Amino acid sequence: MREQDVIELLMAQHGQIRDLFDEVEQAPPEKVAAAFDRLTRVLSVHETAEEEIVHPYARKKLDNGQGVVADRLEEENRAKRLLLELHKKGVDDPGFWDGLARLRTAVTAHARSEERYEFARLRAGTTAMERRAMAAAVRAAESLAPSRPRPGTESAAKNLLMGTPLALMDRARDMIRKALDRR
């Protein structure tokens, strides 16, 4: 599977995120909240793993890595804030669909920038073995990542310090909500 390469893995996830936006937009009204929750989880976990694994590596490995990563982190923070705002207001809020469109635009532009300015350069400047190791590290980070957006935790250190406790809280909340919905 080509997804053993971190670049292929992350680009496949970008495709999954685009599909999840479509799913939210096309869902019948009674299924919008569940689709939006899936999108929120995938976006949150994906960004956390990039912040913990990919960006620190790019910062050190790429020429002007600091600048490349700083731009991506600014984009991520903006998208996280939009996602958190939407999540807090809920899918029944009158501004939800306009907010979702703004979020989609921000996330799509961010993914395109990552692919063009960070991923392409990482591919050129790393070995297949490095990219496989990074893919394994990304998967491990995703298994411990919070499932809700956390603006302000765009650094690897903040994610590592706060990520696991936040992930446990998020997953406990998700399990409680799921149990309550079964009643």
VOBA-1610 file (N, C-alpha, C; in pm, whole numbers, padded with zeros to 5 digits, always signed):
BEGIN
Met+00084-00118+00000Met+00000+00000+00000Met+00088+00124+00000Arg+00063+00215-00089Arg+00144+00337-00102Arg+00128+00427+00019Glu+00023+00408+00098Glu+00002+00493+00215Glu+00105+00468+00323Gln+00197+00373+00302Gln+00307+00358+00397Gln+00401+00477+00387Asp+00393+00551+00282Asp+00467+00675+00263Asp+00384+00785+00328Val+00445+00866+00416Val+00371+00968+00490Val+00302+01067+00397Ile+00366+01101+00287Ile+00305+01196+00193Ile+00180+01136+00132Glu+00188+01011+00090Glu+00070+00944+00033Glu-00041+00930+00138Leu-00003+00897+00260Leu-00100+00884+00369Leu-00173+01016+00391Leu-00099+01124+00404Leu-00161+01254+00432Leu-00244+01304+00314Met-00197+01279+00193Met-00276+01321+00077Met-00404+01239+00065Ala-00399+01111+00101Ala-00521+01030+00103Ala-00617+01084+00208Gln-00564+01128+00321Gln-00649+01187+00423Gln-00709+01319+00376His-00634+01397+00299His-00690+01519+00240His-00810+01484+00151Gly-00797+01377+00075Gly-00910+01332-00008Gly-01028+01289+00077Gln-01001+01218+00186Gln-01107+01175+00277Gln-01178+01297+00338Ile-01103+01400+00371Ile-01161+01521+00428Ile-01251+01589+00326Arg-01207+01597+00200Arg-01293+01654+00095Arg-01423+01574+00084Asp-01411+01441+00090Asp-01530+01355+00083Asp-01622+01379+00202Leu-01565+01401+00320Leu-01647+01425+00438Leu-01720+01559+00430Phe-01657+01660+00370Phe-01729+01785+00347Phe-01849+01759+00256Asp-01828+01682+00149Asp-01939+01646+00060Asp-02049+01573+00137Glu-02007+01481+00223Glu-02105+01402+00301Glu-02190+01494+00389Val-02128+01591+00456Val-02204+01684+00541Val-02300+01764+00454Glu-02251+01815+00342Glu-02334+01901+00257Glu-02450+01826+00194Gln-02434+01696+00171Gln-02537+01619+00103Gln-02625+01537+00199Ala-02594+01542+00327Ala-02667+01460+00425Ala-02810+01513+00442Pro-02904+01422+00463Pro-03039+01466+00499Pro-03032+01536+00636Pro-03125+01624+00664Pro-03118+01705+00787Pro-03093+01625+00915Glu-03152+01508+00926Glu-03137+01429+01049Glu-02999+01363+01061Lys-02919+01367+00954Lys-02786+01304+00958Lys-02671+01404+00947Val-02703+01532+00939Val-02599+01634+00926Val-02509+01635+01049Ala-02567+01628+01168Ala-02486+01636+01291Ala-02385+01520+01298Ala-02427+01401+01266Ala-02337+01286+01271Ala-02227+01299+01166Ala-02262+01346+01047Ala-02161+01365+00942Ala-02063+01474+00982Phe-02114+01580+01041Phe-02026+01690+01085Phe-01934+01643+01198Asp-01984+01560+01287Asp-01899+01504+01393Asp-01785+01421+01334Arg-01814+01342+01229Arg-01708+01263+01164Arg-01603+01357+01102Leu-01649+01460+01034Leu-01558+01557+00974Leu-01473+01623+01082Thr-01534+01665+01191Thr-01463+01730+01301Thr-01354+01639+01355Arg-01388+01513+01377Arg-01291+01418+01433Arg-01173+01397+01338Val-01202+01373+01211Val-01095+01346+01115Val-01004+01468+01100Leu-01063+01587+01089Leu-00982+01709+01078Leu-00895+01729+01201Ser-00952+01712+01318Ser-00879+01736+01443Ser-00763+01639+01459Val-00788+01513+01435Val-00686+01410+01449Val-00576+01430+01344His-00616+01457+01221His-00521+01478+01111His-00427+01595+01141Glu-00483+01708+01180Glu-00401+01825+01206Glu-00308+01804+01324Thr-00355+01739+01428Thr-00270+01712+01544Thr-00149+01628+01503Ala-00171+01525+01425Ala-00060+01439+01383Ala+00039+01516+01295Glu-00012+01601+01207Glu+00080+01682+01127Glu+00163+01774+01217Glu+00097+01834+01316Glu+00166+01927+01405Glu+00271+01858+01491Glu+00245+01734+01529Glu+00339+01661+01615Glu+00454+01598+01537Ile+00427+01552+01415Ile+00526+01473+01342Ile+00580+01545+01219Val+00493+01584+01130Val+00535+01633+00999Val+00597+01773+01005His+00529+01865+01070His+00581+02002+01072His+00716+02013+01142Pro+00738+01950+01257Pro+00872+01959+01318Pro+00981+01904+01227Tyr+00951+01795+01157Tyr+01048+01737+01065Tyr+01076+01833+00950Ala+00969+01890+00894Ala+00984+01985+00783Ala+01060+02109+00828Arg+01033+02154+00948Arg+01100+02272+01001Arg+01252+02253+01000Lys+01297+02133+01034Lys+01441+02105+01041Lys+01499+02065+00905Lys+01422+01997+00824Lys+01474+01934+00702Lys+01473+02027+00580Leu+01374+02115+00571Leu+01358+02198+00451Leu+01432+02330+00461Asp+01481+02378+00345Asp+01530+02515+00340Asp+01413+02606+00371Asn+01435+02704+00457Asn+01328+02792+00505Asn+01213+02712+00566Gly+01245+02601+00628Gly+01142+02518+00692Gly+01063+02594+00797Gln+01129+02683+00870Gln+01059+02763+00971Gln+00946+02844+00907Gly+00978+02909+00796Gly+00878+02991+00728Gly+00765+02909+00668Val+00801+02798+00605Val+00700+02710+00544Val+00603+02661+00651Val+00657+02615+00763Val+00574+02560+00870Val+00493+02671+00939Ala+00554+02786+00959Ala+00480+02897+01022Ala+00355+02932+00942Asp+00368+02935+00811Asp+00252+02964+00727Asp+00144+02856+00742Arg+00185+02730+00745Arg+00088+02620+00759Arg+00019+02626+00896Leu+00095+02657+00999Leu+00037+02663+01134Leu-00064+02776+01146Glu-00036+02887+01080Glu-00131+02998+01080Glu-00262+02955+01012Glu-00250+02886+00900Glu-00368+02835+00829Glu-00444+02736+00917Glu-00371+02646+00983Glu-00435+02546+01069Glu-00509+02612+01184Asn-00448+02712+01244Asn-00513+02780+01356Asn-00642+02845+01311Arg-00639+02910+01195Arg-00758+02975+01141Arg-00869+02872+01118Ala-00834+02759+01058Ala-00934+02655+01032Ala-00986+02595+01162Lys-00899+02573+01259Lys-00943+02519+01388Lys-01042+02613+01456Arg-01017+02742+01448Arg-01108+02839+01509Arg-01245+02835+01441Leu-01245+02828+01309Leu-01372+02817+01237Leu-01445+02688+01275Leu-01371+02577+01281Leu-01431+02448+01314Leu-01486+02450+01456Leu-01413+02505+01550Leu-01459+02512+01688Leu-01584+02598+01699Glu-01585+02710+01629Glu-01702+02798+01630Glu-01825+02724+01576Leu-01810+02654+01465Leu-01920+02577+01409Leu-01965+02467+01504His-01869+02400+01563His-01899+02290+01654His-01976+02340+01776Lys-01936+02455+01830Lys-02004+02511+01948Lys-02147+02554+01915Lys-02166+02617+01799Lys-02298+02665+01761Lys-02392+02552+01722Gly-02336+02448+01661Gly-02417+02334+01620Gly-02473+02349+01481Val-02520+02238+01428Val-02566+02233+01290Val-02701+02301+01269Asp-02772+02328+01377Asp-02902+02395+01365Asp-02890+02547+01365Asp-02771+02598+01389Asp-02750+02742+01389Asp-02775+02797+01249Pro-02841+02913+01238Pro-02870+02970+01106Pro-02746+02997+01021Gly-02632+03019+01084Gly-02510+03048+01009Gly-02425+02926+00980Phe-02476+02806+01015Phe-02395+02686+01000Phe-02346+02665+00856Trp-02434+02674+00759Trp-02397+02641+00621Trp-02298+02741+00563Asp-02315+02870+00596Asp-02218+02970+00552Asp-02083+02945+00619Gly-02087+02912+00748Gly-01964+02882+00820Gly-01895+02759+00766Leu-01974+02658+00730Leu-01917+02536+00673Leu-01849+02567+00539Ala-01910+02654+00460Ala-01849+02692+00331Ala-01717+02765+00354Arg-01712+02855+00455Arg-01586+02923+00487Arg-01481+02823+00535Leu-01524+02728+00618Leu-01432+02626+00667Leu-01377+02543+00552Arg-01465+02502+00463Arg-01421+02421+00349Arg-01318+02496+00265Thr-01343+02624+00240Thr-01250+02705+00162Thr-01115+02713+00233Ala-01116+02736+00364Ala-00992+02747+00441Ala-00916+02615+00443Val-00987+02505+00464Val-00923+02374+00472Val-00868+02332+00336Thr-00943+02358+00231Thr-00898+02324+00097Thr-00773+02403+00058Ala-00773+02532+00087Ala-00655+02615+00057Ala-00535+02568+00139His-00558+02533+00264His-00450+02484+00351His-00392+02353+00296Ala-00478+02260+00260Ala-00431+02131+00207Ala-00350+02152+00080Arg-00399+02239-00007Arg-00326+02269-00132Arg-00188+02328-00101Ser-00182+02417-00004Ser-00053+02477+00034Ser+00041+02373+00094Glu-00012+02286+00179Glu+00071+02179+00234Glu+00128+02092+00123Glu+00041+02051+00033Glu+00085+01962-00075Glu+00189+02028-00163Arg+00172+02155-00190Arg+00262+02226-00281Arg+00392+02268-00213Tyr+00383+02329-00095Tyr+00500+02391-00035Tyr+00571+02305+00070Glu+00500+02212+00128Glu+00562+02130+00232Glu+00582+01987+00185Phe+00476+01922+00141Phe+00486+01780+00107Phe+00577+01755-00012Ala+00566+01836-00117Ala+00650+01815-00236Ala+00798+01828-00199Arg+00828+01925-00117Arg+00968+01945-00076Arg+01014+01836+00019Leu+00924+01788+00106Leu+00961+01676+00193Leu+00990+01550+00111Arg+00907+01526+00012Arg+00928+01408-00073Arg+01065+01415-00141Ala+01098+01532-00189Ala+01226+01548-00259Ala+01346+01540-00165Gly+01325+01577-00039Gly+01437+01585+00053Gly+01446+01473+00156Thr+01367+01367+00138Thr+01370+01256+00233Thr+01379+01124+00158Thr+01420+01023+00229Thr+01426+00889+00170Thr+01293+00818+00192Ala+01273+00712+00117Ala+01152+00630+00135Ala+01144+00576+00277Met+01258+00540+00334Met+01260+00488+00470Met+01218+00596+00570Glu+01264+00717+00552Glu+01222+00827+00641Glu+01071+00849+00631Arg+01019+00846+00509Arg+00875+00870+00490Arg+00792+00756+00549Arg+00841+00633+00541Arg+00770+00521+00604Arg+00771+00535+00756Ala+00884+00575+00812Ala+00893+00595+00957Ala+00799+00707+01001Met+00793+00814+00923Met+00702+00923+00955Met+00557+00879+00946Ala+00524+00795+00850Ala+00386+00745+00838Ala+00348+00665+00963Ala+00439+00582+01011Ala+00412+00505+01133Ala+00395+00600+01252Ala+00477+00703+01259Ala+00467+00800+01367Ala+00336+00878+01358Val+00294+00913+01238Val+00166+00984+01219Val+00051+00896+01268Arg+00052+00770+01231Arg-00055+00679+01276Arg-00057+00669+01429Ala+00059+00661+01490Ala+00065+00654+01636Ala+00012+00783+01698Ala+00052+00897+01643Ala+00004+01026+01694Ala-00148+01038+01680Glu-00200+00989+01568Glu-00345+00996+01546Glu-00421+00913+01649Ser-00362+00803+01693Ser-00432+00718+01789Ser-00445+00785+01925Leu-00364+00887+01952Leu-00367+00957+02080Leu-00415+01102+02068Ala-00461+01140+01951Ala-00496+01280+01926Ala-00637+01314+01973Pro-00657+01439+02017Pro-00792+01484+02051Pro-00884+01477+01929Ser-01011+01453+01954Ser-01107+01442+01844Ser-01188+01570+01824Arg-01148+01677+01890Arg-01211+01808+01876Arg-01102+01910+01847Pro-01137+02019+01779Pro-01036+02120+01746Pro-00984+02189+01872Arg-00855+02215+01873Arg-00789+02281+01986Arg-00703+02396+01933Pro-00765+02510+01898Pro-00684+02624+01853Pro-00583+02662+01961Gly-00464+02698+01917Gly-00361+02739+02010Gly-00265+02628+02048Thr-00291+02506+01999Thr-00200+02395+02030Thr-00129+02349+01904Glu-00090+02444+01820Glu-00030+02408+01692Glu+00115+02365+01700Ser+00175+02365+01817Ser+00314+02320+01827Ser+00319+02176+01872Ala+00425+02108+01836Ala+00443+01969+01877Ala+00447+01959+02029Ala+00517+02052+02093Ala+00529+02047+02240Ala+00393+02060+02307Lys+00313+02157+02263Lys+00180+02174+02323Lys+00091+02053+02296Asn+00099+01999+02175Asn+00020+01880+02143Asn+00062+01762+02231Leu+00191+01743+02247Leu+00239+01630+02327Leu+00203+01648+02473Leu+00211+01771+02523Leu+00180+01798+02662Leu+00030+01786+02691Met-00051+01844+02603Met-00195+01851+02629Met-00275+01749+02551Gly-00218+01693+02445Gly-00294+01608+02354Gly-00357+01486+02417Thr-00280+01408+02491Thr-00335+01285+02547Thr-00447+01311+02646Pro-00430+01403+02744Pro-00543+01429+02834Pro-00666+01481+02760Leu-00646+01569+02662Leu-00759+01620+02584Leu-00824+01509+02503Ala-00743+01421+02447Ala-00797+01308+02370Ala-00881+01219+02458Leu-00833+01192+02579Leu-00911+01108+02672Leu-01044+01174+02707Met-01041+01305+02731Met-01166+01376+02761Met-01260+01373+02641Asp-01207+01398+02522Asp-01290+01397+02401Asp-01353+01261+02380Arg-01274+01157+02393Arg-01325+01022+02366Arg-01424+00977+02473Ala-01403+01017+02597Ala-01500+00987+02702Ala-01631+01059+02673Arg-01623+01185+02633Arg-01744+01261+02599Arg-01815+01196+02480Asp-01739+01153+02380Asp-01799+01088+02264Asp-01871+00960+02305Met-01810+00880+02393Met-01873+00755+02437Met-02000+00783+02517Ile-01998+00885+02601Ile-02116+00920+02680Ile-02228+00965+02588Arg-02197+01051+02493Arg-02300+01097+02399Arg-02357+00980+02319Lys-02271+00891+02276Lys-02315+00776+02200Lys-02408+00688+02285Ala-02371+00666+02411Ala-02455+00586+02501Ala-02589+00652+02524Leu-02590+00784+02539Leu-02716+00856+02562Leu-02805+00853+02438Asp-02744+00853+02321Asp-02821+00848+02197Asp-02887+00712+02175Arg-02836+00609+02239Arg-02890+00474+02222Arg-03017+00452+02303Arg-03044+00537+02396Arg-03160+00517+02483Arg-03288+00521+02409
//
